[in-house]
Amino acid sequence: MKKVFILLSSLLIATLCVSQKDSTVKKKDRRRDVLIQTTMGDIVIRLSDSTPLHRDNFLKLFKVGYYDSLLFHRVIKDFMVQAGDPNSKRAAPGQPLGNGGPGYTVPAEIRVTLFHKKGVIAAARTGDNVNPTKASSGSQFYIVKGKTFTDPGLDSLETMRLNRKIPVAQREVYKTIGGTPHLDQAYTVYGEVVSGLDVVDKIAAVPTSSAQDRDRPLQDVRIIKTKLVKRKKK
């Protein structure tokens, strides 16, 4: 019995060591893309080196399989699709979601050059009233679906909501590709979809609840598995 106990203890220690090693972000990991396999198709994301704290946090969570089996728990048509709540893994139908996380936040890394065009990934967070530094959720993210804008629409947004001018180059993107410009400089954008934007479109179009689990898809859209993959040229 003692030998068995020693063997099991050794295996447990070895497992813990491997898990710890697997969560370490290495230089080669930063040169890879991240693959999100969902029940509606595959999405490949390229993380930004301009936001190293968010990049490395996301990579660390990917390496330990944190997102495996989680739901896209919040979906709003022509806006965004959101995931990353660990409470969604075994959530019952109708259960409200969106408050779960790893127990820490990530300091904001808001960059003027990273804006909310269609297809970017950004960090969810709590509101300014309780989070004036705009710190990000440790795990919850959203991918922008958005919509296209006209010049008058962007002019109105600048005046009524932003109180600032949108850079000319970004205006052109919002008029062609689309996005959610009202979120710029308020949330940390830290990467973008390089493959599978059509999957984001499909997820964004699913019917959602209007009950207490508002904006949760009526039929679960689940992340099956996540992994790091070799980076391909755009």
Backbone hydrogen bonds, N-H to C=O, Kabsch-Sander energy under -0.5 kcal/mol:
donor,donor_aa,acceptor,acceptor_aa,energy
5,F,1,M,-2.4
6,I,2,K,-2.4
7,L,3,K,-2.4
8,L,4,V,-2.8
9,S,5,F,-2.5
10,S,6,I,-2.3
11,L,7,L,-2.4
12,L,8,L,-2.4
13,I,9,S,-2.5
14,A,10,S,-2.5
15,T,11,L,-2.6
16,L,12,L,-2.5
17,C,13,I,-2.4
18,V,14,A,-2.4
19,S,15,T,-2.6
20,Q,16,L,-2.5
21,K,17,C,-2.5
22,D,18,V,-2.9
23,S,19,S,-1.3
24,T,21,K,-1.3
26,K,24,T,-0.6
29,D,26,K,-0.6
30,R,26,K,-1.2
31,R,28,K,-0.9
32,R,29,D,-1.7
33,D,229,V,-2.2
34,V,45,I,-2.7
35,L,227,K,-3.2
36,I,34,V,-0.5
36,I,43,I,-3.4
37,Q,35,L,-0.6
37,Q,225,K,-2.9
38,T,36,I,-0.6
38,T,41,G,-2.1
39,T,222,R,-1.9
41,G,38,T,-1.3
43,I,36,I,-2.3
44,V,195,S,-3.1
45,I,34,V,-2.8
46,R,192,E,-2.8
47,L,45,I,-0.5
48,S,190,Y,-2.4
51,T,48,S,-1.0
55,R,51,T,-2.7
56,D,52,P,-2.4
57,N,53,L,-1.9
58,F,54,H,-2.5
59,L,55,R,-2.4
60,K,56,D,-2.4
61,L,57,N,-2.2
62,F,58,F,-2.3
63,K,59,L,-2.5
64,V,60,K,-1.2
65,G,62,F,-1.4
66,Y,61,L,-2.5
68,D,65,G,-0.9
69,S,223,I,-2.2
70,L,67,Y,-2.1
72,F,221,V,-2.8
73,H,71,L,-1.2
73,H,82,Q,-0.6
74,R,82,Q,-1.4
75,V,215,D,-2.8
76,I,80,M,-2.6
79,F,76,I,-1.8
80,M,76,I,-1.3
81,V,143,I,-1.9
82,Q,74,R,-3.0
83,A,141,F,-2.3
84,G,71,L,-0.6
88,S,85,D,-2.1
89,K,86,P,-1.3
91,A,88,S,-1.0
95,Q,92,A,-2.1
106,V,136,S,-2.1
114,L,111,R,-1.2
115,F,113,T,-0.7
117,K,115,F,-1.9
118,K,178,G,-2.6
119,G,144,V,-2.4
120,V,117,K,-1.7
121,I,191,G,-2.0
122,A,142,Y,-2.5
123,A,188,T,-2.4
124,A,140,Q,-1.9
130,V,127,G,-1.3
131,N,127,G,-1.3
134,K,131,N,-2.0
136,S,106,V,-3.2
137,S,124,A,-3.2
138,G,104,Y,-1.0
141,F,83,A,-2.2
142,Y,122,A,-2.6
143,I,81,V,-2.5
144,V,120,V,-2.3
145,K,79,F,-2.3
146,G,79,F,-1.0
147,K,179,G,-1.8
149,F,174,Y,-2.1
154,L,150,T,-2.3
155,D,151,D,-2.8
156,S,152,P,-2.4
157,L,153,G,-1.9
158,E,154,L,-2.5
159,T,155,D,-1.9
160,M,156,S,-3.1
161,R,157,L,-1.9
162,L,157,L,-2.4
163,N,158,E,-2.1
164,R,158,E,-0.7
171,R,167,P,-2.3
172,E,168,V,-1.9
173,V,169,A,-1.3
174,Y,170,Q,-2.4
175,K,171,R,-1.6
176,T,172,E,-1.0
176,T,173,V,-0.6
177,I,173,V,-1.9
178,G,173,V,-2.4
179,G,147,K,-2.3
180,T,116,H,-2.6
183,L,180,T,-2.0
184,D,181,P,-1.4
186,A,183,L,-1.7
187,Y,183,L,-1.0
189,V,187,Y,-0.6
190,Y,121,I,-2.5
191,G,121,I,-0.8
192,E,46,R,-2.0
193,V,119,G,-2.9
194,V,44,V,-2.7
195,S,44,V,-1.4
199,V,196,G,-0.9
200,V,196,G,-1.5
201,D,197,L,-2.0
202,K,198,D,-1.9
203,I,199,V,-2.6
204,A,200,V,-2.6
205,A,201,D,-0.8
205,A,202,K,-0.5
206,V,203,I,-1.5
209,S,216,R,-2.4
214,R,211,A,-0.9
215,D,209,S,-2.7
216,R,213,D,-2.1
218,L,207,P,-2.2
222,R,220,D,-0.6
223,I,70,L,-3.7
224,I,37,Q,-2.8
224,I,222,R,-0.7
225,K,37,Q,-1.3
227,K,35,L,-1.8
229,V,33,D,-2.8
231,R,31,R,-0.5
